[in-house]
Amino acid sequence: MGIETRKPNSARVYNYLLGGKDNYEVDQLVAQRMLDVAPDTGTVARLSRRFLVQAVRIAAEAGIQQFVDLGAGIPVSPNVHEIAQKIDASARVASVDHDPVVYMHSTALLSGVPGVIPMLADIRRTDELIDRLRTEALIDFDRPVAILLVGVLHFVVDKAQPPAIIARLRTELAPGSYLAFTHGSDESDRSFMLQSLSDTAGSTAQSVYRSRDEVRGFFDGFEFLGPGLVPIQEWLDDGPPRTSLVILGGVCRKP
């Protein structure tokens, strides 16, 4: 299982921004340059984590017992299973990432935890992913599921057809299922976007900043809940001020 340490990795950059230690020098350099341009980037990473926690609570309190955390990243507490199982001890979580480093950490930290299944899989191979979720994680798509795509979609380039990925997931989901996501917005500070694109070109940390209308179009067939598709700050009680990096968040339900 090859581990690329010469190029920045999105999960490891995020881990560094959250104050974690599971990252390499190349990830630290990219994250630090982001912080140099936009010192509030670390704040955005923490807000994104809080959005994830809130989205899991919303789904669990609505009675969802199955969670698929796509692009789960290196485990950080509170993790998805901790939040969901606090509400319903029977909740089941597939913790999925395509990065070998993430999978290695997930396996070490989560294997043996009741109801949690770490998986090495790629969202861009959607049919294969769905099949493996059924057979390996025992996800029953005939019952409602919560799909989590937090910190993922802006790393899916246009040629990978993110709308088609979402449409395929929607087709599989039972009515009453939830989908929560975040996405980097082209409303972000221009100098930040240019810096991050330059630093991460050709790596898994390379982002695509999309417009609010384009992102909303990915979710045809879903009902947006709460404030809709808005900067993640607007999903949180304290409503922090605008940041240089604008991350949009949404929680949707399949009718």
C-alpha positions as CSV (number, residue, x, y, z in Angstrom):
1,M,0.0,0.0,0.0
2,G,1.9,3.1,-1.3
3,I,1.9,6.3,0.8
4,E,2.7,9.5,-1.1
5,T,4.7,11.9,1.2
6,R,6.0,14.2,-1.5
7,K,2.7,15.8,-2.4
8,P,0.1,17.4,-0.1
9,N,-2.8,15.3,0.9
10,S,-6.2,16.9,1.7
11,A,-6.9,14.7,4.7
12,R,-3.5,15.4,6.2
13,V,-3.7,19.2,5.5
14,Y,-7.1,19.2,7.3
15,N,-5.6,17.2,10.1
16,Y,-2.9,19.8,10.5
17,L,-5.4,22.7,10.5
18,L,-7.3,20.9,13.3
19,G,-4.1,20.7,15.3
20,G,-3.5,17.0,14.7
21,K,-0.1,15.3,14.3
22,D,-1.0,12.8,11.5
23,N,0.6,14.8,8.6
24,Y,3.9,15.4,6.9
25,E,6.1,18.4,6.2
26,V,4.6,18.9,2.7
27,D,1.1,19.1,4.2
28,Q,2.3,21.5,6.9
29,L,3.9,23.8,4.3
30,V,0.7,24.0,2.3
31,A,-1.4,24.6,5.3
32,Q,0.9,27.2,6.6
33,R,0.9,29.1,3.3
34,M,-2.9,29.0,3.4
35,L,-2.8,30.5,6.9
36,D,-0.3,33.2,5.8
37,V,-2.8,34.3,3.1
38,A,-6.0,33.7,5.2
39,P,-5.2,33.4,9.0
40,D,-8.8,32.3,9.6
41,T,-8.4,29.1,7.6
42,G,-7.8,27.1,10.8
43,T,-11.1,28.5,12.1
44,V,-12.9,27.3,9.0
45,A,-11.5,23.8,9.5
46,R,-12.9,23.8,13.0
47,L,-16.3,25.2,11.8
48,S,-16.5,22.5,9.2
49,R,-16.0,19.9,11.9
50,R,-18.8,21.5,13.9
51,F,-21.0,21.4,10.9
52,L,-20.4,17.7,10.5
53,V,-21.3,17.1,14.2
54,Q,-24.5,19.0,13.8
55,A,-25.5,17.2,10.5
56,V,-25.0,13.8,12.2
57,R,-27.2,14.9,15.1
58,I,-29.9,16.1,12.8
59,A,-30.0,12.8,10.9
60,A,-29.7,10.7,14.1
61,E,-32.5,12.6,15.9
62,A,-34.7,12.0,12.8
63,G,-34.2,8.3,13.3
64,I,-31.4,7.5,10.9
65,Q,-29.4,4.5,12.1
66,Q,-27.1,4.0,9.1
67,F,-24.3,6.5,8.3
68,V,-21.9,6.5,5.4
69,D,-19.0,9.0,6.0
70,L,-17.4,9.5,2.6
71,G,-14.0,11.1,2.7
72,A,-14.0,10.5,6.4
73,G,-10.4,11.7,7.0
74,I,-8.1,10.8,9.8
75,P,-10.3,10.0,12.9
76,V,-10.8,13.0,15.2
77,S,-13.0,13.0,18.3
78,P,-16.0,13.4,18.4
79,N,-16.2,11.1,15.4
80,V,-19.4,10.2,13.5
81,H,-20.0,7.0,15.4
82,E,-19.6,8.8,18.8
83,I,-22.2,11.4,17.9
84,A,-24.7,8.9,16.3
85,Q,-24.4,6.2,18.9
86,K,-24.9,8.7,21.7
87,I,-28.4,9.2,20.3
88,D,-28.9,5.6,19.2
89,A,-26.5,2.9,20.4
90,S,-27.4,0.7,17.4
91,A,-26.2,3.2,14.8
92,R,-23.9,1.8,12.2
93,V,-21.2,3.8,10.4
94,A,-19.1,3.0,7.3
95,S,-16.0,5.2,7.5
96,V,-14.8,5.5,3.9
97,D,-11.8,7.2,2.4
98,H,-9.7,6.6,-0.7
99,D,-6.4,7.5,0.9
100,P,-4.1,4.7,2.3
101,V,-2.8,6.8,5.2
102,V,-6.4,7.6,6.3
103,Y,-7.4,4.0,6.0
104,M,-4.3,2.9,8.0
105,H,-5.2,5.3,10.8
106,S,-8.9,4.4,10.7
107,T,-8.2,0.7,10.9
108,A,-5.8,1.2,13.8
109,L,-8.3,3.5,15.7
110,L,-11.7,2.2,14.7
111,S,-11.4,-1.5,14.0
112,G,-13.2,-3.4,16.8
113,V,-15.4,-0.5,17.6
114,P,-19.0,-1.9,17.6
115,G,-20.9,-0.7,14.5
116,V,-18.0,1.0,12.8
117,I,-16.5,-0.4,9.5
118,P,-13.4,1.4,8.0
119,M,-13.3,1.1,4.2
120,L,-10.7,2.0,1.6
121,A,-12.8,3.0,-1.4
122,D,-13.2,5.8,-3.9
123,I,-16.4,7.8,-4.3
124,R,-15.6,8.2,-8.0
125,R,-16.1,4.5,-8.5
126,T,-19.7,4.9,-7.3
127,D,-21.2,1.5,-8.4
128,E,-18.3,-0.4,-6.8
129,L,-18.6,1.7,-3.6
130,I,-22.3,1.0,-3.3
131,D,-21.8,-2.7,-3.8
132,R,-19.1,-2.8,-1.1
133,L,-21.2,-0.8,1.3
134,R,-23.8,-3.5,1.0
135,T,-21.5,-6.5,1.3
136,E,-18.8,-5.2,3.6
137,A,-20.5,-2.6,5.8
138,L,-24.0,-4.2,5.6
139,I,-25.6,-1.0,4.7
140,D,-29.3,-1.6,3.8
141,F,-30.3,0.8,1.1
142,D,-33.9,-0.2,1.4
143,R,-33.9,1.7,4.7
144,P,-33.0,5.4,5.2
145,V,-29.3,6.2,5.2
146,A,-27.3,9.4,6.0
147,I,-24.6,10.1,3.5
148,L,-21.9,12.5,4.7
149,L,-19.8,14.4,2.1
150,V,-18.1,16.9,4.3
151,G,-14.8,18.3,2.8
152,V,-15.1,16.0,-0.3
153,L,-16.9,17.5,-3.3
154,H,-14.5,20.4,-3.9
155,F,-11.8,17.8,-4.4
156,V,-13.8,16.0,-7.2
157,V,-12.8,17.6,-10.5
158,D,-15.3,18.3,-13.3
159,K,-14.2,15.4,-15.4
160,A,-15.1,13.0,-12.6
161,Q,-18.7,14.4,-13.0
162,P,-19.8,15.2,-9.4
163,P,-23.4,15.7,-10.4
164,A,-23.5,12.1,-11.8
165,I,-22.0,10.8,-8.5
166,I,-24.7,12.5,-6.5
167,A,-27.4,11.4,-8.9
168,R,-26.2,7.8,-8.6
169,L,-26.3,8.0,-4.8
170,R,-29.7,9.5,-4.8
171,T,-31.1,6.7,-7.0
172,E,-29.9,4.2,-4.4
173,L,-31.1,6.0,-1.3
174,A,-34.5,5.1,0.2
175,P,-37.0,7.9,0.8
176,G,-36.3,9.7,4.1
177,S,-32.5,9.4,3.6
178,Y,-30.3,12.4,4.4
179,L,-27.3,13.8,2.6
180,A,-25.0,16.4,4.3
181,F,-22.2,18.1,2.4
182,T,-19.8,21.0,2.3
183,H,-18.1,22.6,-0.7
184,G,-15.5,25.3,-1.3
185,S,-17.1,28.4,-2.8
186,D,-15.9,30.8,-5.5
187,E,-17.1,33.5,-3.1
188,S,-13.8,32.9,-1.3
189,D,-11.0,35.5,-1.2
190,R,-9.4,35.5,-4.7
191,S,-5.8,35.6,-3.4
192,F,-6.5,32.6,-1.2
193,M,-8.0,30.6,-4.1
194,L,-5.0,31.3,-6.3
195,Q,-2.5,30.4,-3.6
196,S,-4.2,27.1,-2.7
197,L,-4.6,26.1,-6.4
198,S,-0.9,26.8,-7.0
199,D,0.2,24.9,-4.0
200,T,-1.9,21.8,-4.5
201,A,-1.8,21.4,-8.3
202,G,-1.7,17.8,-9.3
203,S,-2.3,16.5,-5.8
204,T,-5.3,15.1,-3.9
205,A,-5.5,18.4,-2.1
206,Q,-6.3,20.4,-5.3
207,S,-9.7,22.1,-5.0
208,V,-12.3,23.2,-7.4
209,Y,-14.1,26.4,-6.2
210,R,-17.6,26.4,-7.6
211,S,-20.5,28.9,-7.5
212,R,-23.5,28.5,-5.2
213,D,-25.8,27.8,-8.2
214,E,-23.5,25.2,-9.6
215,V,-23.3,23.3,-6.3
216,R,-27.1,23.6,-5.7
217,G,-27.6,22.0,-9.1
218,F,-25.8,18.8,-7.9
219,F,-28.7,18.1,-5.6
220,D,-31.7,18.0,-7.8
221,G,-34.3,15.7,-6.4
222,F,-33.3,16.5,-2.8
223,E,-35.1,18.8,-0.4
224,F,-32.8,21.3,1.4
225,L,-33.4,21.6,5.1
226,G,-32.7,24.5,7.6
227,P,-31.2,27.6,6.1
228,G,-30.5,25.8,2.8
229,L,-27.2,26.1,0.9
230,V,-25.3,28.7,2.9
231,P,-21.8,29.3,4.4
232,I,-21.4,26.8,7.2
233,Q,-21.3,29.6,9.8
234,E,-25.0,30.1,9.2
235,W,-25.7,26.5,10.3
236,L,-24.1,27.1,13.7
237,D,-25.7,28.8,16.7
238,D,-23.1,31.6,17.2
239,G,-23.0,32.6,13.5
240,P,-19.3,33.6,13.3
241,P,-18.4,36.3,10.8
242,R,-17.4,35.8,7.2
243,T,-14.1,34.2,6.6
244,S,-11.6,34.4,3.6
245,L,-12.3,30.8,2.7
246,V,-16.0,30.4,2.2
247,I,-17.3,26.9,2.7
248,L,-20.9,26.2,1.8
249,G,-22.9,23.6,3.6
250,G,-26.2,21.9,3.1
251,V,-28.3,19.2,4.7
252,C,-30.7,17.5,2.2
253,R,-33.4,14.9,2.5
254,K,-34.7,12.6,-0.2
255,P,-38.5,12.9,-0.3
